[in-house]
Amino acid sequence: PFKGWMNDPNGLCRVGETYHLFYQYHPNGTDWGPMHWGHAVSPDLYRWVHYPVFQHPDGNLAALGATGGAFSGNAFTDRDGSLSFYYTERLPAYDLFKDYKEVQKRMRPSANLVRPVANQLVLDSTPPGASHDFRDPKVWYDESAGCYRMILGSAVDGDPAILLYNSEDGNEWSFASVLYRAPSRFREGGARCAECPDFFFVDGHWVLVAGFVGYTEAETGRHNLLYAVTGDFRDGAFIPYSDELQELDFGTDYYAMQSFWDGRRQLAFAWLFNWEVRKPEGSAYSGEMSLPRVLAVDDSKRLAMLPEASYKRLRQKRLDRPGESRIVTSLTDAFELTLAGTLPDIAIEGVAANGSSFLLRTEAGRLVVSLPEDDGRIVYRSANLTLKDLTLFFDRGVLEIFANSGVVCGTRRSYRMTDLVGIEVRAGADTTIARLEAWSLRSAWE
């Protein structure tokens, strides 16, 4: 945003030839506060026009000294083609972490999608054992069952969980089951609940995605990780193919992911932030969205995410030269680097004009990334992998990494290096680089 605070993407949809991105927004400050919905539109997912604030909290929360407001939710297109938004309203609250109440609402927008015209309460009670964390609906119509379905993030007896609700008309909802309950290690690691759950069908498989807020991984110190699990959905039950969860982003600055079907493919955005590093004081805004990603399930039944290909229209100049591993950029260039081959021992170092640098390297069969902000307390590393390909984007401090056709991803945000004057690729003796391609990228705002 030009100003204010942004977090979770909401209500993602494509209407005609226009993409709509709504998002959690606090227009009156650069820290989290009473939640509104911001709004932007785009023809291609890269060039965006800001629209007025779409949705305001019910009541002047700032005057009350309270938090709350219009929390996260999704866009839902009904069988008659009508569009509505399901979202969580957090009622005025005076503690960010306990004793608040969250209810679910259905909102219908104006024909031009610039304001709400109707808003109704559709769900205000939790099932036995569920916590007061009860939010972030994802709604779809289940043709096979002839009913509407809704999932919500919550916790059951202390375990992060995703709840399933059913409805005959999309307005009156009844609790059906606990669709998924996280293993006990997440509760033991501090996870408070599951939030921003997503559930979708792609490439013949059901995919469940959620973040476990509050969780800290003891081995690395990373927190608030995002996970996926693939499986089957039959008769209202989700049957995972495996008990193993797939970590979706080893860098952790990719959170609150929301996906949507645009008529051709499943697309996703996520909030590019994870509370570990805050934007320096004095900035007019805080918060960014990731690159738009296309989702697929690979032959091993893992979720793969790759940047939507329209970014290639922003390519400006090819920078790599045959036989050279050092690439010189300009101060204003956003940058794209792709490697392919046999890559067991690789290091990529990017340097800013002020001398600070990031380092992405392989170490003991994992990808590891470090930024100037890192002091070693947290280790940002991937799961084990045999690295075959790697695409890296650097854009004014934002680093997005896609490895092995997008099955392994990592996202980081640096405020200490916001330009790039050079990148060096270093390869070990056992590494064979079959392809190296580097591009400068012009701004989507030009």
Secondary structure, 3 states (H helix, E strand, C coil): CCCEEEEEEEEEEEECCEEEEEEEEECCCCCCCCEEEEEEEECCCCCCEEEEEEECCCCCHHHHCCEEEEEEEEEEECCCCCEEEEEEEEEEECCCCCCCCEEEEEEEECCCCCCEEEEEEEECCCCCCECCCCEEEEEEEECCCCEEEEEEEEEECCEEEEEEEEECCCCCEEEEEEEEECCHHHHHCCCCEEEEEEEEEECCEEEEEEEEECCECCCCCCECCEEEEEEEEECCEEEECCCCCEECCCCCCCEEEEEEECCCCEEEEEECCCCCCCCCCCCCEECCECCCEEEEECCCCCEEEEECHHHHHHEEEECCCCCCCEEECCCCCEEEEEEEEECCCEEEEEECCCCCEEEEEEECCEEEEECCCCCCCCCEECCCCCCCEEEEEEECCEEEEEECCCCEEEEEECCCCCCCCEEEEEECCCCEEEEEEEEEECCCCC
